Amino acid sequence: MSEDADQAEDEPPKKSKLPLIIGLVLALAGGGGGFYATWSGMILGTESEHSDSADAEESKPNVDVAYVPVDPLVISLQPPAQAQYLRFRASLEVPTQNQAEVEKLMPRVVDVLNSYLRALEPADLEHPAILTRIRAQMLRRVQVIAGLQKVNDLLIMEFVLN
């Protein structure tokens, strides 16, 4: 019996898990509070209260624009594609004062768009979000040719795979 009593005395008592649980709850609460403070703009927020009215003014559509149509393109696709042709038609949104300059550059614009569309892989065209990516890439190429301030946007009017 004395052996059993000695073994009971040698074992240290179990430590409580309460401090660990309290620490975990406080860490989660602090992380959540920090996320909310950053997300709501209380911390690291650079916008002032007056920026809401400025944002409303900036969101108004610019009515001093013209739309320059891009000649329709028909691109033959490479053999592994399910479709044989891509029909593409677009318009460029330009400030009215730059319309004549952009119209003069239209052969270069058609060339760069044609080259870009021909370089696309057939698998790329089947991706669901390809239209957004293609639009951004083509707008960037057109802005390099015409100038950043001369072309506001590229509007895709027709994108048909036959």
C-alpha positions in Angstrom: 0.0 0.0 0.0 2.8 2.3 0.7 3.9 2.0 -3.0 0.5 3.3 -4.1 0.7 6.3 -1.8 4.2 7.1 -3.1 3.0 7.1 -6.7 0.1 9.4 -5.9 2.5 11.9 -4.2 5.0 11.8 -7.2 2.4 12.8 -9.9 2.0 16.6 -10.3 -1.5 18.0 -10.2 -3.2 18.7 -13.5 -2.9 22.2 -14.8 -6.0 24.2 -15.5 -6.9 24.9 -19.2 -8.8 28.1 -18.2 -5.9 30.5 -19.0 -5.5 29.0 -22.4 -9.2 29.3 -23.2 -9.3 32.9 -21.9 -6.2 33.8 -24.0 -7.8 32.3 -27.1 -11.1 34.2 -26.6 -9.2 37.5 -26.1 -7.0 36.9 -29.2 -10.1 36.2 -31.4 -11.9 39.3 -30.0 -8.8 41.5 -30.6 -8.3 40.2 -34.1 -12.0 40.7 -34.9 -11.9 44.2 -33.4 -8.8 45.1 -35.4 -10.3 43.8 -38.6 -13.4 45.8 -38.1 -11.5 49.0 -37.2 -9.4 48.7 -40.4 -12.3 47.7 -42.6 -14.5 50.6 -41.4 -11.7 53.1 -41.8 -11.2 54.0 -38.2 -7.6 52.9 -38.5 -5.5 53.6 -41.6 -8.4 55.4 -43.1 -7.2 58.3 -45.4 -10.6 59.4 -46.6 -12.3 62.3 -44.8 -16.0 62.8 -44.3 -16.1 65.3 -47.1 -14.9 62.7 -49.6 -18.4 61.2 -49.9 -19.7 64.3 -51.8 -16.6 64.2 -54.0 -17.2 60.6 -54.8 -20.8 61.4 -55.8 -19.5 64.1 -58.2 -16.9 61.7 -59.7 -19.5 59.0 -60.2 -21.6 61.1 -62.5 -21.1 60.0 -66.1 -19.0 62.2 -68.3 -21.4 63.5 -71.0 -18.6 65.1 -73.1 -17.6 61.8 -74.8 -17.8 60.4 -78.2 -17.9 56.8 -79.3 -15.5 55.8 -82.1 -16.4 52.5 -83.7 -13.7 50.0 -84.4 -13.9 48.1 -87.7 -15.4 44.6 -87.1 -12.8 41.8 -87.0 -13.2 38.2 -87.9 -10.4 36.0 -86.5 -9.8 32.5 -87.6 -9.1 30.3 -84.6 -6.4 27.6 -84.3 -7.4 24.0 -84.9 -8.0 22.7 -81.3 -10.7 25.2 -80.8 -14.3 24.1 -80.8 -15.3 27.2 -82.9 -13.6 28.2 -86.1 -14.1 32.0 -86.1 -14.3 34.8 -83.6 -16.4 37.8 -84.7 -15.4 40.9 -82.7 -16.8 44.5 -82.8 -16.1 47.3 -80.4 -16.3 51.0 -79.8 -13.8 53.4 -78.1 -15.1 55.9 -75.6 -13.0 59.1 -76.1 -13.3 62.7 -75.0 -15.0 64.8 -77.7 -11.9 67.0 -78.3 -9.8 63.8 -79.0 -12.2 62.1 -81.4 -10.5 63.3 -84.6 -7.1 62.2 -83.3 -8.3 58.8 -82.4 -10.1 58.3 -85.7 -6.8 59.0 -87.5 -5.1 56.3 -85.4 -7.8 53.7 -86.2 -5.7 51.6 -88.6 -3.1 51.1 -85.8 -5.8 50.3 -83.3 -7.3 47.7 -85.6 -3.8 46.2 -86.2 -3.0 45.9 -82.5 -6.4 44.4 -81.6 -6.2 42.0 -84.5 -2.7 40.9 -83.4 -3.8 40.4 -79.8 -6.9 38.4 -80.7 -4.9 36.1 -83.0 -2.4 35.4 -80.3 -5.1 34.1 -77.9 -5.1 30.4 -77.2 -8.4 28.6 -77.9 -8.5 27.4 -74.3 -8.3 31.0 -73.1 -11.5 31.9 -75.0 -13.5 29.2 -73.2 -12.7 30.6 -69.8 -15.8 32.2 -68.2 -14.1 35.5 -67.2 -12.1 35.9 -70.4 -14.2 38.9 -71.7 -13.2 41.1 -68.8 -9.5 40.1 -69.1 -9.5 40.6 -72.9 -11.2 44.0 -72.5 -8.6 45.2 -70.0 -5.7 44.0 -72.2 -7.1 45.6 -75.4 -7.8 48.9 -73.6 -4.3 49.0 -72.3 -2.9 48.4 -75.8 -5.1 51.0 -77.4 -4.1 53.5 -74.7 -0.5 52.9 -75.4 -1.1 53.7 -79.1 -3.4 56.7 -78.6 -2.4 58.0 -75.2 -3.8 57.5 -71.7 -6.0 60.6 -71.7 -7.3 60.1 -75.2 -9.2 56.9 -74.7 -11.4 56.4 -71.6 -12.8 52.9 -72.3 -13.2 50.1 -74.8 -16.8 48.8 -75.1 -17.2 45.3 -76.6 -20.3 45.3 -78.8 -20.0 41.8 -80.3 -17.9 38.8 -79.2 -19.2 35.7 -81.0 -17.5 32.4 -81.5 -18.7 30.5 -84.6 
